[in-house]
Amino acid sequence: MTAKQFVLQLKQDGILTEGVKNDNTYLHLKTPCKVHLTDNATKLLRDSYESKVEKGGVLVAVPKKVGDTTHLTVDKIIFLTNVSQTPENSYLPDSDELSKALNDTYGGQTENSFPIRFHTHPTHSDNPVNELLHYLFQSNTSQQDQIVSDYPVSIGELNILMPRSLVLCSGQMSHNRMFIGFYNGLIAPIEFESHRNEQIQKAMEKVMDSITEWAKKDENKVLAIGGGILLAFLIIRFYKVSIPLILMLIAMIPFFTNDQHGQPQYFASVDKGKVTIDFP
């Protein structure tokens, strides 16, 4: 099956659909959609990650329609050479390697599949705390990431706009922690911050609801009042230390939230093993 035949067949099967952006018509994935990264895929991403430079390549996603849901399974990854002159802060794939990867996937050299392009952001620092902060603040798309995510793949007269992916690892503080997110493709946010803020707010509301319910019980009221007084005393007494610590803990909330209120949507933080990410 040629690449064009493969794409047209997927449109007929309801895996791809048409969408319009900026007066341009694209074929894109139909939602709901689930991306399944196998143990092998997450291990390859983690093992190949370099904290000092940006890397990238193609996630080889094999599609399957189950009921109304599109499933993409990623087990194989094609890594591409970064030819940027400043690899520590930018990613530019080798054009010949990229063309071959796109032809090999859409063209079905092993199995007809979708190429989902990905790149990494570096997190290196000699200071483990700074490295953790880099992990937190680098886990979002840059303006350049957002711009190039609107570039489709053309197969004949067909323009396919697939989501892009961002990957990074947390370094010395937690070697296994890996962020992977999917953006744009007309089915996902173009950045993660707004969606993550919604998830953090939900997490904080759940924590506050649990504390409120706990404090309502008569046997816990004295403990709640005493704990509040003690906390206020410590903040006032040691404010030079406590205020920066509180700000640091607030900044670290995304590291622990993991977008796990039900199935992860658009992105997830993965400690180990396989993961499934939803596009509702």
C-alpha positions as CSV (number, residue, x, y, z in Angstrom):
1,M,0.0,0.0,0.0
2,T,1.5,3.4,-1.0
3,A,1.6,6.3,1.4
4,K,-1.3,8.0,-0.3
5,Q,-3.4,4.9,-0.4
6,F,-2.7,4.4,3.3
7,V,-3.8,7.9,4.2
8,L,-7.0,7.7,2.1
9,Q,-7.8,4.4,3.6
10,L,-7.5,5.8,7.1
11,K,-9.8,8.7,6.1
12,Q,-12.3,6.2,4.9
13,D,-12.0,4.2,8.2
14,G,-12.6,7.3,10.3
15,I,-9.2,7.5,11.8
16,L,-8.4,10.7,9.9
17,T,-10.8,13.6,9.3
18,E,-10.6,17.0,7.7
19,G,-10.1,20.2,9.6
20,V,-9.5,23.9,8.7
21,K,-7.0,26.3,10.2
22,N,-6.1,29.7,8.9
23,D,-8.1,28.9,5.7
24,N,-6.0,25.8,5.0
25,T,-7.6,22.3,5.0
26,Y,-5.7,19.5,6.6
27,L,-6.2,15.8,7.4
28,H,-5.8,15.2,11.1
29,L,-6.5,12.5,13.7
30,K,-10.1,12.0,14.7
31,T,-10.9,12.1,18.4
32,P,-11.4,10.5,20.8
33,C,-7.8,9.2,20.4
34,K,-5.4,7.3,22.7
35,V,-1.7,7.1,22.3
36,H,-0.1,4.0,23.9
37,L,3.6,4.1,24.6
38,T,4.9,0.7,25.4
39,D,7.6,-0.2,28.0
40,N,10.1,-0.4,25.2
41,A,9.2,3.1,23.8
42,T,9.5,4.9,27.2
43,K,12.8,3.1,27.9
44,L,14.2,4.1,24.6
45,L,13.2,7.7,25.2
46,R,14.6,7.7,28.7
47,D,17.9,5.9,27.8
48,S,18.6,8.2,24.8
49,Y,17.9,11.5,26.7
50,E,20.8,13.9,27.0
51,S,20.3,16.6,29.5
52,K,22.8,19.1,27.9
53,V,21.4,19.2,24.3
54,E,18.2,18.9,22.4
55,K,17.5,15.7,20.5
56,G,14.6,14.4,18.4
57,G,13.2,12.0,16.0
58,V,10.0,10.2,15.1
59,L,7.6,8.2,17.2
60,V,6.4,5.4,15.0
61,A,2.6,5.1,15.8
62,V,0.6,2.2,14.4
63,P,-3.1,3.1,14.1
64,K,-6.1,1.0,14.9
65,K,-9.8,1.9,15.2
66,V,-11.7,0.3,18.1
67,G,-15.4,1.4,18.2
68,D,-15.4,5.2,18.0
69,T,-11.8,5.5,19.4
70,T,-8.6,5.8,17.5
71,H,-5.7,4.0,19.1
72,L,-2.0,4.7,18.2
73,T,0.6,2.3,19.6
74,V,4.2,3.5,19.8
75,D,6.8,0.8,20.3
76,K,9.5,1.9,17.8
77,I,11.4,5.2,17.7
78,I,13.5,6.6,14.9
79,F,16.2,9.0,16.2
80,L,17.4,11.8,13.8
81,T,20.6,13.8,13.9
82,N,20.3,17.3,15.3
83,V,22.2,19.5,12.8
84,S,21.5,22.8,14.7
85,Q,24.6,24.9,15.3
86,T,23.3,25.5,18.8
87,P,22.0,22.1,19.9
88,E,22.0,23.2,23.6
89,N,18.9,25.3,22.9
90,S,17.5,24.3,19.5
91,Y,16.6,21.2,17.4
92,L,16.9,21.0,13.6
93,P,16.6,17.5,12.2
94,D,18.8,16.3,9.3
95,S,16.6,16.8,6.3
96,D,17.6,13.6,4.5
97,E,17.1,11.5,7.6
98,L,13.7,13.1,8.2
99,S,12.6,12.5,4.6
100,K,13.6,8.8,4.9
101,A,11.8,8.4,8.3
102,L,8.6,9.9,6.9
103,N,8.8,7.7,3.8
104,D,9.5,4.6,5.8
105,T,6.5,5.2,8.1
106,Y,3.8,6.4,5.8
107,G,5.1,4.2,3.0
108,G,5.0,1.1,5.1
109,Q,8.6,-0.1,4.8
110,T,7.9,-2.3,7.9
111,E,4.3,-1.4,8.6
112,N,2.2,1.6,7.6
113,S,2.2,4.0,10.5
114,F,2.0,7.6,11.5
115,P,5.2,9.5,12.2
116,I,4.8,11.7,15.3
117,R,7.8,14.1,15.3
118,F,9.3,14.7,18.8
119,H,12.1,16.7,20.3
120,T,13.6,17.1,23.8
121,H,14.4,20.1,26.0
122,P,17.6,20.1,28.0
123,T,17.5,20.2,31.9
124,H,21.2,20.0,32.8
125,S,22.6,21.9,35.8
126,D,25.4,21.2,38.2
127,N,23.0,22.0,40.9
128,P,20.3,19.3,41.4
129,V,17.7,21.7,42.6
130,N,18.2,23.9,39.6
131,E,18.0,20.9,37.4
132,L,14.6,20.0,38.9
133,L,13.4,23.6,38.3
134,H,14.6,23.3,34.7
135,Y,12.5,20.2,34.4
136,L,9.5,22.0,35.6
137,F,9.9,25.1,33.5
138,Q,11.1,23.4,30.3
139,S,8.1,21.1,30.2
140,N,6.3,23.5,27.9
141,T,6.4,24.4,24.2
142,S,8.5,27.3,23.1
143,Q,7.2,29.9,20.6
144,Q,9.3,28.2,17.9
145,D,7.9,24.8,18.8
146,Q,4.4,26.2,18.4
147,I,5.2,27.8,15.0
148,V,6.7,24.7,13.4
149,S,3.9,22.4,14.7
150,D,1.7,24.0,12.1
151,Y,3.8,22.6,9.3
152,P,2.0,19.6,7.7
153,V,3.4,16.6,5.8
154,S,2.4,16.7,2.2
155,I,1.6,13.4,0.4
156,G,0.6,14.4,-3.1
157,E,-2.2,16.9,-2.7
158,L,-3.0,15.7,0.8
159,N,-1.7,17.7,3.8
160,I,-1.5,15.8,7.1
161,L,-1.1,17.7,10.3
162,M,-0.1,15.3,13.1
163,P,0.5,16.4,16.7
164,R,4.1,17.0,17.8
165,S,5.6,15.6,21.0
166,L,7.9,17.1,23.7
167,V,10.1,14.9,25.9
168,L,12.4,15.7,28.9
169,C,13.8,13.9,32.0
170,S,14.4,15.3,35.4
171,G,18.0,14.4,35.9
172,Q,19.9,13.9,39.2
173,M,16.9,14.5,41.6
174,S,14.9,11.7,40.0
175,H,16.5,9.8,37.1
176,N,13.3,7.9,36.2
177,R,11.0,10.9,36.0
178,M,10.1,11.7,32.3
179,F,7.7,14.2,30.9
180,I,6.1,13.4,27.6
181,G,3.4,15.6,26.0
182,F,1.6,16.0,22.7
183,Y,0.6,19.3,21.3
184,N,-1.3,20.8,18.3
185,G,-2.3,18.5,15.3
186,L,-5.7,20.3,15.6
187,I,-6.5,17.9,18.5
188,A,-4.4,19.1,21.4
189,P,-3.4,22.4,23.1
190,I,-0.5,24.2,21.5
191,E,1.0,24.6,24.9
192,F,0.7,22.7,28.2
193,E,0.7,25.5,30.8
194,S,-3.0,26.4,30.7
195,H,-4.1,22.7,30.8
196,R,-1.6,22.0,33.6
197,N,-2.9,24.9,35.6
198,E,-6.4,23.5,35.4
199,Q,-5.1,20.2,36.7
200,I,-3.2,21.8,39.5
201,Q,-6.3,23.7,40.5
202,K,-8.3,20.5,40.6
203,A,-5.7,18.8,42.6
204,M,-5.5,21.6,45.1
205,E,-9.3,21.7,45.4
206,K,-9.4,17.9,46.1
207,V,-6.7,18.4,48.8
208,M,-8.6,21.3,50.4
209,D,-11.9,19.4,50.3
210,S,-10.3,16.5,52.0
211,I,-8.8,18.8,54.7
212,T,-12.1,20.5,55.2
213,E,-14.0,17.2,55.6
214,W,-11.3,16.0,58.0
215,A,-11.5,19.2,60.1
216,K,-15.3,19.0,60.4
217,K,-15.1,15.9,62.6
218,D,-15.3,16.8,66.2
219,E,-12.3,14.7,67.2
220,N,-10.1,16.5,64.7
221,K,-11.1,20.2,65.4
222,V,-8.7,20.7,68.2
223,L,-5.8,19.2,66.1
224,A,-6.8,21.4,63.2
225,I,-6.8,24.6,65.3
226,G,-3.6,23.7,67.0
227,G,-1.9,22.8,63.7
228,G,-2.9,26.1,62.2
229,I,-1.6,28.1,65.2
230,L,1.7,26.2,65.1
231,L,2.1,26.7,61.3
232,A,1.4,30.4,61.7
233,F,4.0,30.7,64.5
234,L,6.6,28.9,62.4
235,I,6.0,31.1,59.4
236,I,6.2,34.3,61.5
237,R,9.2,33.1,63.5
238,F,11.2,31.7,60.6
239,Y,9.8,33.8,57.7
240,K,13.2,34.2,56.0
241,V,13.4,30.5,55.5
242,S,9.7,29.5,55.4
243,I,8.5,31.9,52.7
244,P,11.1,30.7,50.0
245,L,10.3,27.1,51.0
246,I,6.6,27.6,50.5
247,L,7.2,29.3,47.1
248,M,9.5,26.4,46.2
249,L,6.8,23.8,47.1
250,I,4.2,25.7,45.1
251,A,6.5,25.7,42.1
252,M,7.1,22.0,42.5
253,I,3.3,21.1,42.4
254,P,3.4,20.2,38.7
255,F,6.2,17.7,39.4
256,F,3.9,15.7,41.7
257,T,0.5,16.4,40.1
258,N,1.1,14.2,37.0
259,D,-2.2,15.0,35.4
260,Q,-3.6,11.8,36.8
261,H,-7.2,12.8,37.5
262,G,-8.5,9.9,35.5
263,Q,-6.6,9.1,32.3
264,P,-3.7,11.6,31.5
265,Q,-4.8,14.0,28.9
266,Y,-2.3,15.5,26.4
267,F,0.8,14.9,28.6
268,A,2.0,12.8,31.5
269,S,4.9,12.4,33.9
270,V,6.2,8.8,33.8
271,D,8.3,7.1,36.4
272,K,8.7,3.9,34.5
273,G,6.9,1.5,32.2
274,K,4.2,2.1,29.7
275,V,1.7,5.0,29.6
276,T,-1.5,5.8,27.7
277,I,-2.4,9.5,27.0
278,D,-5.8,10.6,25.9
279,F,-7.0,13.1,23.4
280,P,-10.7,13.5,24.4
